[in-house]
Amino acid sequence: MGKKVNWAVLSTGRIAHELGECFAKHPDAVPYAVGSRDLAKAEAYKEEFGFQKAYGSYEEMLQDPDIDIVYIGTPTTMHYENAKMCLEHGKNVLCEKAITVNKKQFEALCALAKEKDLFLMEAMWLPLHPTFKKAAEWIREGRIGDVQYIKAEHTFQHPYDPTDRGFSKALGAGTILDLGVYNFAFAGEMFGAKPEKINMIGRLGPDGADIDSQVQLIYPGGYAIFTMGYTSDTTANTFIAGSKGKIQYNEIYTGAKYVYLYDDRMRIVETYAEPNGWVGLDYEVESVTECIQQGKKMHPVITWDHTLEMFDIVEECKRQMGVDYGEFEAL
Ligand SMILES: NC(=O)c1ccc[n+]([C@@H]2O[C@H](COP(=O)([O-])OP(=O)(O)OC[C@H]3O[C@@H](n4cnc5c(N)ncnc54)[C@H](OP(=O)(O)O)[C@@H]3O)[C@@H](O)[C@H]2O)c1
């Protein structure tokens, strides 16, 4: 066990609740402070997850000198202003995906974090998950030969609600920022390259958010196709085909419990199971706590370059779909 790290949670929505569940499993990560726009919500969250302090505004929470890291779980269009405010208050930041709505905002946050000598990371847990790491290891070891094709379905069926962050562009809705960021990180790791070409098609909702889409990323030697959306459920299967074998996961985007290695005749030759009974956020809490203990300013896997490369794909997808977040695109 190392030095205890005091975590603060900025907002009390759905994902903040999922994060709250994690602290009991990570003794060095202390559930310390929570800030909400509504003190009653902060108090309720504090009681539910055993936090020590509850604040009725984000600004008030950021005055607390004993916070070691702030986790931001607000809607995506709020991330830039919230992260900037945290950094300006001298706080290390782990901010939900997509960390900003565009690349220039993320670059501005990186410059500020550098100037203030603070930790900054997009909360992209997928590459930290053991089943993801196992697949990447099989690929590096040449177990499936050259990666040729990746297919993943990443969709949810939600009734249309213009006030929900899944549909409201003002809250950062859209498949590119919400779901694409996982897929782009996934494909980049498995192909070990940047895409040479991007083709995106899809459907915009009433306020111009991309609510259903399909993106094709062409890599040297292969391609990936991702289906993403909010209006139908699919099998959530993810498949990586190589010249000598295949890899398959179920439910990768909620943290696949198993990943399967197949030979070239579609026989399972190895199965790997997530070893701890943890969810993706657990791996994030564990490794970010270690980063803070070690005084790191950048996560060793989710580096700023990792996120910047993801934004290159995001920007091109937004351009092809004609998605723009208006006032929220500004610095
Ligand atoms: N990593 C993952 O697996 C994962 C999963 C789901 C979502 N996410 C990301 O997490 C973020 C939040 O998603 P969520 O589903 O938790 O959203 P949510 O349930 O709508 O919660 C967002 C919270 O942000 C705060 N907030 C601040 N300004 C707001 C505003 N103008 N309107 C609404 N809420 C506002 C609210 O907390 P207070 O009222 O307490 O201030 C609210 O409860 C998104 O960026 C999303 O992409 C990540």
The ligand as an ORCA input file, in Angstrom:
! r2SCAN-3c Opt
* xyz 0 1
  N     -16.423      5.960    -18.872
  C     -17.621      5.438    -19.075
  O     -17.778      4.225    -19.103
  C     -18.779      6.360    -19.269
  C     -20.081      5.861    -19.210
  C     -21.129      6.767    -19.299
  C     -20.877      8.116    -19.477
  N     -19.596      8.574    -19.568
  C     -19.318     10.009    -19.738
  O     -19.629     10.655    -18.519
  C     -20.180     11.955    -18.750
  C     -21.492     12.089    -18.005
  O     -22.394     11.095    -18.429
  P     -23.614     10.614    -17.479
  O     -24.321      9.565    -18.236
  O     -23.140     10.317    -16.115
  O     -24.497     11.949    -17.480
  P     -25.638     12.375    -16.466
  O     -26.226     11.194    -15.784
  O     -26.539     13.282    -17.212
  O     -24.862     13.193    -15.328
  C     -24.162     14.363    -15.611
  C     -24.007     15.170    -14.321
  O     -23.316     16.359    -14.647
  C     -23.757     17.439    -13.851
  N     -24.113     18.577    -14.729
  C     -23.455     19.758    -14.795
  N     -24.010     20.590    -15.658
  C     -25.069     19.947    -16.189
  C     -26.074     20.305    -17.108
  N     -26.075     21.512    -17.705
  N     -27.013     19.400    -17.410
  C     -27.006     18.190    -16.837
  N     -26.096     17.781    -15.928
  C     -25.125     18.658    -15.597
  C     -24.925     16.921    -13.029
  O     -24.430     16.672    -11.713
  P     -24.768     17.674    -10.515
  O     -26.215     18.019    -10.657
  O     -24.478     16.849     -9.323
  O     -23.880     18.862    -10.605
  C     -25.311     15.625    -13.694
  O     -25.822     14.678    -12.777
  C     -20.281     12.099    -20.275
  O     -19.187     12.839    -20.729
  C     -20.181     10.666    -20.786
  O     -19.577     10.591    -22.068
  C     -18.573      7.708    -19.442
*
